[in-house]
Amino acid sequence: MRLIINLFLIILIVFSLAIIPINYQLLDFPYFQSNQDAMDDSEEGLNDYFNMTVNAEAFLVDNSFELILRSTDKEDVESLINSFKTTLTTNTGKTKTIDLKDIQNSSKLSKDLLSDFSDEEMTEENDKTVYTIEYTFYLKNLDLNTNTYSTKIESSDPRVTDTIAFTFRYLKNNMYVGSSEAPPNNSVFAKVYYPDEDLLRLVPVNELVEDGNNFIRRSIDTLLTPADAAYGLSSTVVTPKVDNIYISNAIARMDLLSKDLEGFNQGSTASQFALNSIINTISEFDIVNEVKFFVDNSDTGDYFHGTDLTETFKVNTLPKAYVGLETSKNKMFLYPIDIEEVSLNDKVLSIISTLKTGTYNQGADNNLIPTLPDEVEVMNYRFDQTNIEIFLSSDFLTVYDGHEAYQKIMYESLLYSLTSIEGINTVSILVDDQPVEDYLGINISERQKPNKFINSLN
């Protein structure tokens, strides 16, 4: 009888539980709580949402930049680097695109809470593990030239919708060849024009030669021996031997022999290098205003790729903007770009603009670098007879702080450029309208002349 009563009570309790609603929040059992959360996650799509969301950012650290990715999927965040490309653009519009996966240098994986990843306010029960990976890319490994770069980092993954953008200045560990006021004892400087390593331009350099007679003859002969390989100029001789040199009435007659011209007549580039290296070098002497070529005592014939040898070549007297030329040997030279403006003010403005871009008329040019950064503003300038007084912003004093080679090339590029204008012999610089008595050990607010010998080798 007791057994029957107990069975009846159990059936009654089960039936009551089936029809009476239960408030799970009043039951402090982990099983019910976790299952309720799982149902809520499923209904709101939180699992899918966070597993498919990626957060990316980048920032500069010294001479590197770091890309940080965050996701709740460990394998996902580690593979995302394959989706990123970086586009670097100079101020002349020259671009370079890099796959980040090809230049990855180091990475570090760590874990965070969801609250550090999401902008949404999440309850403690919804916190999930977020994987954060930091990739470091060293600028020196990106094969960049010295310049200022606008940088965009974009992903092909549709979950990364924002473009990361920043600007940085990259300075290679370059040495500035520099200038000299006087050669060492028992030697002289011969100013000659050597080709650069890309055979794109002729660079004025002062090469040391032993003191002695017939200096003009020895200067021209210097072209027959390339500059020391340590400078990163061309190892190719682009100039034929000049058999004889005669100078009369400011005209330099250059006599050549046809047998010496083999190899200098095959194309317009080789021919122009051969002619211009001789013309530019001989034109450095004040007694020369024009240059005339003869081959086998004749000024006719098919030489130098059809160049008209009856022509007399005049000395180039255009003002110049001296920008930087960077070589593969981490050397910097000053390289002159002709300025063709007519008025005095336009010449000054074009020189300043060219020093800021590294090119003339915004044409992109490999290896040429600006010497005057954009943030250095030219507030004003004025002429005082043969002197130009130029007023710069305070950034001039700090922009290359700690990089003396770049400070020197910036300063000397201003001197050489502005004094290339006819009638301008000296330059004085004021910063924020104030004199600067010590910049590189020089009182630059006093009238300064550039050193006599630009790009002095050895």
C-alpha positions in Angstrom: 0.0 0.0 0.0 2.9 2.4 0.9 4.5 1.7 -2.5 1.3 2.6 -4.4 1.0 5.9 -2.5 4.7 6.8 -3.3 4.2 6.1 -7.0 1.1 8.3 -7.0 3.0 11.2 -5.4 5.9 11.0 -7.9 3.4 11.1 -10.8 1.7 14.1 -9.3 5.0 16.0 -8.9 6.1 15.3 -12.5 2.7 16.4 -13.8 3.0 19.6 -11.8 6.5 20.4 -13.1 5.2 20.0 -16.7 2.5 22.6 -16.3 4.1 25.1 -13.9 6.5 27.7 -15.6 10.1 27.8 -14.3 12.1 31.0 -13.9 15.7 29.9 -14.8 17.2 33.0 -13.4 16.1 31.9 -9.9 18.1 28.7 -10.4 21.8 29.1 -9.7 22.8 26.1 -11.8 25.7 26.5 -14.2 24.1 24.1 -16.7 21.1 26.3 -17.2 23.1 29.6 -17.3 25.6 28.4 -20.0 22.9 27.0 -22.2 20.8 30.2 -22.0 23.9 32.2 -23.0 24.5 29.9 -25.9 21.0 30.3 -27.1 21.3 34.1 -26.9 24.6 34.1 -28.8 23.0 32.0 -31.5 19.9 34.3 -31.8 22.0 37.5 -32.0 24.7 36.0 -34.3 27.5 37.1 -31.9 29.7 34.1 -32.6 29.6 34.6 -36.3 30.0 38.4 -36.0 33.1 38.3 -33.9 34.7 35.5 -35.7 34.4 37.4 -39.0 35.5 40.8 -37.8 39.0 42.0 -38.1 40.6 45.1 -36.6 43.8 46.5 -38.2 46.0 49.5 -37.5 49.5 50.6 -38.2 52.0 53.0 -36.7 55.6 54.1 -37.0 58.3 53.2 -34.6 61.7 54.7 -35.3 62.8 53.3 -38.7 60.0 50.7 -38.9 56.3 50.4 -39.0 54.1 48.0 -37.2 50.8 46.5 -38.4 48.5 45.1 -35.7 45.7 42.7 -36.5 43.0 41.4 -34.1 40.5 38.6 -34.5 38.8 35.9 -32.4 40.0 33.3 -34.9 43.7 32.4 -34.3 44.3 30.8 -37.7 42.5 33.7 -39.4 44.6 36.4 -37.9 47.8 34.7 -38.7 46.9 34.3 -42.3 45.5 37.8 -42.8 49.0 39.2 -43.6 48.7 37.6 -47.1 45.8 40.0 -47.9 47.7 43.2 -47.4 49.5 45.4 -49.9 51.4 48.7 -49.2 51.6 51.5 -51.7 54.3 54.1 -51.2 54.1 57.4 -53.1 56.8 60.1 -53.2 56.0 63.8 -53.5 56.6 63.5 -57.3 54.0 60.8 -57.8 56.5 57.9 -58.1 54.9 54.8 -56.6 56.0 51.4 -55.3 53.6 48.6 -54.3 54.8 45.9 -51.9 53.1 42.6 -50.7 53.5 42.7 -46.9 53.9 38.9 -46.8 57.1 39.2 -48.9 58.7 41.6 -46.4 57.5 40.3 -43.1 60.4 40.7 -40.6 58.9 39.6 -37.3 55.6 38.9 -35.6 54.3 38.4 -32.1 51.0 36.7 -31.2 49.1 37.6 -28.0 45.7 37.2 -26.4 43.3 39.9 -25.3 39.7 40.1 -24.0 36.9 41.0 -26.3 36.3 44.3 -24.5 39.7 45.6 -25.9 38.6 44.7 -29.4 35.0 45.7 -29.7 33.4 49.1 -29.5 30.2 47.5 -28.2 29.7 47.2 -24.5 29.7 43.4 -23.8 28.5 41.7 -20.7 31.1 39.7 -18.7 29.5 36.5 -19.8 30.1 37.3 -23.5 33.8 38.0 -23.3 35.8 35.9 -25.7 39.5 35.4 -26.4 40.8 37.8 -29.1 44.1 37.1 -30.8 46.3 40.0 -31.5 49.3 39.8 -33.8 51.9 42.5 -34.4 54.0 42.5 -37.6 57.1 44.7 -37.7 58.5 45.9 -41.0 61.9 47.7 -41.0 62.1 50.5 -43.6 65.7 49.6 -44.5 64.5 46.3 -45.8 61.9 47.9 -48.2 64.6 48.9 -50.8 63.6 52.6 -50.6 65.4 55.7 -51.7 65.8 58.6 -49.3 62.5 60.6 -49.6 59.1 61.4 -48.0 56.5 58.7 -48.6 52.7 58.8 -48.4 51.8 55.3 -47.4 48.6 53.3 -47.8 48.0 49.8 -46.4 45.0 48.1 -47.9 43.6 44.6 -47.6 41.9 42.5 -50.3 39.9 40.8 -47.5 36.4 42.3 -47.5 36.3 42.3 -43.7 39.0 45.0 -43.6 37.2 47.9 -45.0 39.4 50.9 -43.9 42.6 52.0 -45.6 45.5 52.7 -43.2 47.4 55.8 -44.3 50.3 57.7 -42.9 53.4 59.7 -44.1 57.0 59.1 -43.2 60.4 60.4 -44.1 63.0 57.7 -44.8 66.6 58.7 -44.4 69.2 56.1 -45.5 72.4 56.0 -43.6 74.1 58.0 -46.3 77.4 59.9 -46.3 77.4 63.3 -48.0 80.5 63.6 -50.2 80.6 67.3 -49.4 82.6 70.2 -50.7 86.0 71.7 -50.0 87.4 75.2 -49.9 90.9 74.1 -50.7 92.7 70.9 -51.9 95.3 69.1 -49.8 98.9 70.2 -50.1 100.7 69.4 -53.3 97.5 68.7 -55.2 94.8 70.4 -57.1 91.1 69.8 -57.8 90.1 69.2 -61.4 86.3 69.7 -61.9 85.1 67.0 -64.3 81.7 65.4 -65.2 81.4 61.7 -64.5 78.3 59.7 -65.4 76.2 58.3 -62.6 75.8 54.5 -62.2 72.5 54.4 -64.2 74.1 56.3 -67.1 71.3 58.8 -66.9 73.1 62.0 -65.9 76.5 63.7 -65.6 77.6 64.6 -62.1 80.0 67.5 -61.5 82.8 66.3 -59.2 86.2 67.6 -58.1 88.8 64.9 -58.6 92.2 65.3 -56.9 95.2 65.4 -59.3 98.8 66.1 -58.6 99.9 69.7 -59.0 101.8 70.4 -62.2 101.7 72.0 -65.6 99.1 71.9 -68.4 96.2 71.7 -66.0 93.5 71.9 -68.7 95.0 68.9 -70.5 95.2 66.8 -67.3 91.6 67.7 -66.4 90.3 66.4 -69.8 92.4 63.2 -69.4 90.9 62.6 -66.0 87.6 61.6 -67.8 89.4 58.6 -69.2 89.6 57.0 -65.7 86.3 56.4 -63.7 85.8 57.7 -60.2 86.7 55.4 -57.3 84.1 52.6 -57.1 83.4 53.4 -53.5 81.4 56.5 -54.6 78.8 54.6 -56.6 79.3 56.5 -59.9 79.6 54.7 -63.2 82.6 52.4 -63.8 82.2 53.0 -67.5 84.3 55.5 -69.4 81.9 57.5 -71.6 84.4 59.9 -73.1 86.9 59.3 -76.0 90.4 60.5 -75.8 90.9 64.1 -76.9 94.1 64.2 -79.1 94.7 68.0 -78.9 93.2 71.0 -77.2 93.5 74.6 -78.6 91.9 77.6 -76.9 91.7 80.9 -78.8 89.3 83.8 -78.4 87.4 82.0 -75.7 86.7 79.1 -78.1 88.1 75.6 -77.2 88.9 73.5 -80.2 88.8 69.8 -79.3 90.7 67.6 -81.9 89.8 63.9 -81.9 90.8 61.0 -84.1 88.2 58.8 -85.8 89.9 55.6 -84.5 89.2 56.7 -81.0 85.5 57.2 -81.6 84.6 53.5 -81.9 82.0 52.8 -79.3 80.9 56.4 -78.9 78.9 56.5 -82.2 76.4 53.7 -81.7 73.5 55.5 -80.2 72.2 58.9 -79.1 72.7 58.3 -75.4 76.3 57.3 -75.7 77.0 60.1 -78.1 75.5 62.8 -75.9 77.4 61.5 -72.9 80.7 61.6 -74.9 80.1 65.1 -76.1 78.6 66.6 -73.0 81.2 65.3 -70.5 83.9 67.0 -72.6 81.9 70.2 -73.1 80.9 70.5 -69.4 84.4 69.8 -68.2 86.2 72.2 -70.6 83.6 74.8 -69.9 84.6 75.0 -66.2 87.6 77.1 -67.3 86.8 80.9 -67.3 88.7 81.3 -70.6 86.2 79.1 -72.4 82.8 80.4 -73.7 82.3 78.0 -76.6 83.5 74.5 -77.7 84.1 73.2 -81.2 84.9 69.6 -82.3 87.1 68.4 -85.1 87.6 64.8 -86.1 90.7 64.1 -88.2 91.0 67.8 -88.7 87.5 68.1 -90.2 84.2 69.3 -88.7 82.1 67.2 -91.1 81.3 63.5 -91.2 79.0 61.0 -89.4 80.2 61.1 -85.9 78.5 61.1 -82.5 75.4 59.5 -83.9 74.9 62.1 -86.6 75.7 65.2 -84.5 76.4 68.3 -86.6 80.0 69.0 -85.9 79.9 72.3 -87.7 77.9 73.6 -84.6 79.7 75.5 -81.9 78.5 74.5 -78.4 78.0 77.4 -76.0 78.7 77.2 -72.3 75.6 76.6 -70.2 75.0 79.7 -68.0 71.5 78.8 -66.7 71.0 78.9 -63.0 70.8 75.6 -61.2 68.9 73.9 -58.4 71.3 71.5 -56.7 69.3 68.5 -55.5 70.6 65.3 -53.9 71.8 62.3 -55.9 71.9 59.1 -54.0 74.1 56.2 -55.1 74.0 52.5 -54.3 77.2 53.0 -52.2 75.2 55.2 -49.7 76.9 58.3 -51.0 75.1 61.6 -51.7 76.2 64.2 -54.3 74.8 67.5 -55.3 73.3 67.3 -58.8 72.5 70.4 -60.8 69.1 70.8 -62.6 68.8 73.7 -65.0 66.3 76.4 -64.2 64.9 78.1 -67.3 62.9 80.9 -65.7 63.5 84.5 -67.0 62.7 86.8 -64.1 64.8 86.9 -60.9 61.8 86.2 -58.7 60.7 83.2 -60.8 64.3 81.8 -60.7 64.3 81.9 -56.9 60.8 80.3 -56.6 61.7 77.6 -59.1 64.9 76.8 -57.3 63.1 76.5 -54.0 60.4 74.3 -55.5 63.0 72.0 -57.1 64.9 71.6 -53.9 61.7 70.5 -52.2 60.7 67.9 -54.8 64.0 66.8 -56.1 62.9 67.3 -59.7 62.1 70.1 -62.1 58.5 70.5 -63.3 57.4 67.5 -61.1 58.9 64.9 -63.3 59.7 61.7 -61.3 63.4 60.7 -61.4 65.0 57.8 -59.7 67.8 58.4 -57.2 67.3 62.2 -57.1 66.2 63.3 -53.7 64.8 66.6 -52.3 67.2 68.5 -50.1 64.8 70.9 -48.6 61.9 69.1 -46.8 58.3 70.3 -47.3 57.9 71.4 -43.7 60.7 74.0 -44.1 58.8 77.0 -45.3 60.4 79.9 -47.1 58.7 82.8 -45.4 60.3 85.6 -47.4 63.5 86.6 -49.2 65.0 89.9 -50.3 68.0 91.0 -52.3 70.7 93.3 -51.1 72.9 94.0 -54.1 74.9 90.7 -54.6 73.4 89.0 -51.6 70.1 87.2 -51.1 68.6 87.1 -47.6 66.3 84.2 -47.1 63.8 83.7 -44.2 63.0 80.2 -43.2 60.7 78.6 -40.7 62.0 77.1 -37.4 61.8 73.6 -38.9 65.0 74.3 -40.8 66.9 73.9 -37.5 65.2 70.6 -36.4 64.1 68.7 -39.5 67.3 66.8 -39.8 68.3 66.9 -36.1 70.8 64.1 -35.5 71.6 63.6 -39.2 74.5 65.9 -39.9 75.0 64.6 -43.5 71.5 65.7 -44.4 71.9 69.0 -42.6 75.0 69.7 -44.6 73.5 68.8 -48.0 70.4 70.9 -47.2 72.5 73.9 -46.3 75.0 73.6 -49.2 72.2 73.0 -51.7 70.8 76.4 -50.8 74.2 78.1 -51.2 75.1 76.5 -54.5 71.7 76.9 -56.0 71.0 80.5 -55.1 74.5 81.7 -56.0 74.1 80.1 -59.4 71.8 83.0 -60.2 73.7 85.7 -62.1 74.6 88.6 -59.9 74.1 86.7 -56.6 77.4 85.9 -54.8 76.4 85.3 -51.2 73.5 83.9 -49.1 72.4 84.8 -45.6 69.8 82.7 -43.7 67.5 83.9 -40.9 65.1 81.5 -39.0 61.8 83.0 -37.7 63.3 86.4 -38.5 66.1 85.7 -36.1 69.9 85.4 -36.9 71.4 81.9 -36.4 75.0 82.2 -35.2 75.7 78.5 -35.0 74.5 76.0 -37.6 77.0 73.3 -38.3 79.5 75.6 -36.6 78.7 78.5 -39.0 77.1 81.8 -38.5 74.6 81.3 -41.4 73.0 84.7 -40.9 76.2 86.4 -42.1 76.8 86.4 -45.9 78.1 83.0 -46.9 79.7 81.8 -50.1 79.6 78.1 -51.1 82.9 76.3 -51.0 84.9 76.6 -54.3 85.0 72.8 -54.9 81.6 71.0 -55.1 81.4 67.2 -54.6 85.1 66.9 -53.7 86.3 63.3 -54.0 89.1 61.7 -52.0 
